[in-house]
Amino acid sequence: METTWYLRLFYMPIVNFFFSWLLAMIMQAKRMGAPEMSKPLMIVSLAGLIGWCVLLWFVPFRIDAAFWIGICIVVFGHVVFALGYSAMRTHPEKDKVVVDWGIYRISRHSHIVAGMITLFGAIIMGWNPKSPLYIIVWAYFVLTVILNHYGILHEEKINIEKFGQEYKDYMKRTPRYLGKPKSE
């Protein structure tokens, strides 16, 4: 039985991208600059997004418990995005260079964590462990997590060069991904 186009997950990455962009515009996260990406990294990122959309074109979903659990996970990911953008707003009482309040108190890279949460939610929405394509989707997810980890390591080196000791101190206080803030 052929699945209709609107019961496929291909539009989830586009919705996530659009929602993240919309949040940035609404929240006016002026402290958050554009990511410093080289041209090859930009091309790889864009190719990854397109590849993810193409892959998800072939992943159907049903309106069942897994779909609703996936939706809840995606919404939670967008809440994390919103908290990150909110912390990046200009605060007259918080004039520090390194943002270490809000969600950035429990995660140095909440934007990456939020992206992985929304990606995970989209995968759960199309839950079908019997499908070989679904195994490929999980492999893509694992590869994305690994590549994001190496991207974060590179970003941290740049931030150490840019912000110096203040960022090193922040790294000692705050977990890379998620966790309880270390004592100050």
C-alpha positions as CSV (number, residue, x, y, z in Angstrom):
1,M,0.0,0.0,0.0
2,E,1.4,3.4,-1.1
3,T,1.7,6.0,1.6
4,T,0.5,9.5,0.7
5,W,3.1,12.3,0.6
6,Y,1.8,14.1,3.7
7,L,2.3,11.0,5.8
8,R,6.0,11.0,5.3
9,L,8.6,12.6,7.5
10,F,10.5,14.6,4.8
11,Y,9.2,17.9,5.9
12,M,10.3,17.6,9.6
13,P,13.9,18.9,9.0
14,I,12.4,21.9,7.1
15,V,9.9,22.6,9.8
16,N,12.7,22.4,12.4
17,F,15.0,24.7,10.4
18,F,12.2,27.2,9.8
19,F,11.0,27.2,13.5
20,S,14.6,27.7,14.7
21,W,15.0,30.7,12.3
22,L,11.7,32.1,13.4
23,L,12.6,31.8,17.0
24,A,15.9,33.7,16.4
25,M,14.0,36.5,14.7
26,I,11.3,36.7,17.3
27,M,13.7,36.5,20.3
28,Q,16.2,38.9,18.7
29,A,19.1,36.9,19.9
30,K,21.6,39.6,19.1
31,R,24.4,38.0,21.1
32,M,24.3,34.9,19.0
33,G,26.3,35.6,15.9
34,A,26.2,33.6,12.7
35,P,28.1,30.3,13.0
36,E,31.7,30.7,11.9
37,M,31.7,28.0,9.2
38,S,34.1,27.4,6.4
39,K,32.7,27.0,2.9
40,P,33.3,23.2,2.8
41,L,31.6,22.8,6.2
42,M,28.6,24.9,5.0
43,I,28.4,22.7,1.9
44,V,28.5,19.6,4.0
45,S,25.8,20.9,6.3
46,L,23.5,21.9,3.5
47,A,24.1,18.5,1.8
48,G,23.3,16.8,5.1
49,L,20.0,18.7,5.4
50,I,19.1,17.9,1.8
51,G,20.1,14.3,2.3
52,W,18.1,14.0,5.5
53,C,15.0,15.4,3.7
54,V,15.5,13.0,0.8
55,L,16.0,10.1,3.2
56,L,12.9,11.0,5.2
57,W,10.8,11.2,2.0
58,F,10.8,7.4,2.1
59,V,10.0,7.1,5.8
60,P,6.2,7.0,6.3
61,F,4.5,7.5,9.6
62,R,1.2,6.6,11.2
63,I,-0.8,8.6,13.7
64,D,-0.1,6.3,16.6
65,A,1.5,6.4,20.0
66,A,5.0,6.7,18.5
67,F,3.9,9.6,16.4
68,W,2.6,11.5,19.5
69,I,5.7,10.6,21.6
70,G,7.9,11.9,18.7
71,I,5.9,15.1,18.5
72,C,6.4,15.7,22.3
73,I,10.1,15.1,21.9
74,V,10.3,17.6,18.9
75,V,8.3,20.2,20.9
76,F,10.7,19.7,23.9
77,G,13.6,20.3,21.5
78,H,12.1,23.5,20.3
79,V,11.6,24.6,23.9
80,V,15.4,24.1,24.4
81,F,16.0,26.1,21.2
82,A,13.8,28.9,22.6
83,L,15.6,28.9,26.0
84,G,18.9,29.2,24.1
85,Y,17.7,32.1,22.0
86,S,16.2,33.7,25.1
87,A,19.5,33.6,26.9
88,M,21.3,35.1,23.9
89,R,19.1,38.2,24.1
90,T,20.8,41.5,25.1
91,H,20.5,41.9,28.9
92,P,21.6,45.3,30.3
93,E,22.2,43.7,33.7
94,K,24.2,40.9,32.3
95,D,27.1,42.5,30.4
96,K,29.5,39.5,30.4
97,V,31.1,38.4,27.2
98,V,30.4,34.6,27.8
99,V,26.7,33.8,28.2
100,D,26.5,31.6,31.3
101,W,23.0,32.0,32.4
102,G,19.7,30.4,31.5
103,I,20.0,27.2,29.5
104,Y,23.7,27.9,29.1
105,R,24.2,27.2,32.8
106,I,23.4,23.6,32.2
107,S,24.7,23.1,28.7
108,R,27.5,24.9,26.8
109,H,25.9,23.8,23.5
110,S,22.2,23.9,24.0
111,H,21.6,24.7,20.3
112,I,23.3,21.4,19.2
113,V,21.5,19.5,22.0
114,A,18.1,21.0,20.8
115,G,18.9,20.0,17.2
116,M,19.7,16.4,18.2
117,I,16.5,16.3,20.3
118,T,14.3,17.4,17.4
119,L,16.1,15.0,15.1
120,F,15.5,12.1,17.6
121,G,11.8,13.1,17.9
122,A,11.4,13.0,14.1
123,I,12.9,9.5,14.1
124,I,10.5,8.4,16.8
125,M,7.6,9.8,14.8
126,G,8.3,7.3,12.1
127,W,8.9,4.3,14.4
128,N,9.3,1.1,12.3
129,P,12.2,-1.1,13.5
130,K,11.3,-3.8,10.9
131,S,12.1,-1.5,8.0
132,P,15.7,-1.6,6.6
133,L,15.3,2.1,5.7
134,Y,14.6,2.9,9.4
135,I,17.9,1.3,10.3
136,I,19.6,3.6,7.8
137,V,17.8,6.6,9.5
138,W,19.2,5.5,12.8
139,A,22.7,5.2,11.3
140,Y,22.3,8.7,9.9
141,F,21.3,9.9,13.4
142,V,24.4,8.3,15.0
143,L,26.7,9.7,12.3
144,T,25.1,13.2,12.8
145,V,25.7,13.0,16.6
146,I,29.3,12.0,16.1
147,L,30.0,14.8,13.5
148,N,28.3,17.3,15.8
149,H,30.5,16.3,18.6
150,Y,33.6,17.0,16.5
151,G,32.1,20.3,15.4
152,I,31.6,21.2,19.0
153,L,35.2,20.4,19.9
154,H,36.3,22.7,17.0
155,E,33.8,25.5,18.2
156,E,35.3,25.2,21.7
157,K,38.8,25.8,20.4
158,I,37.6,28.9,18.6
159,N,35.8,30.2,21.7
160,I,38.9,29.7,23.8
161,E,40.9,31.8,21.3
162,K,38.1,34.4,21.1
163,F,37.2,34.7,24.8
164,G,40.3,33.4,26.6
165,Q,40.3,32.6,30.3
166,E,36.6,33.5,30.8
167,Y,35.6,30.7,28.4
168,K,38.0,28.2,30.1
169,D,36.4,29.0,33.5
170,Y,32.9,28.6,31.9
171,M,34.0,25.2,30.6
172,K,35.0,24.1,34.1
173,R,31.6,25.2,35.5
174,T,29.3,23.9,32.8
175,P,28.8,20.5,31.2
176,R,29.3,20.3,27.4
177,Y,25.9,18.8,26.7
178,L,23.5,18.6,29.6
179,G,23.9,18.2,33.3
180,K,23.9,19.8,36.7
181,P,26.1,22.9,36.8
182,K,29.3,22.3,38.7
183,S,29.9,24.3,41.8
184,E,31.3,27.7,41.2
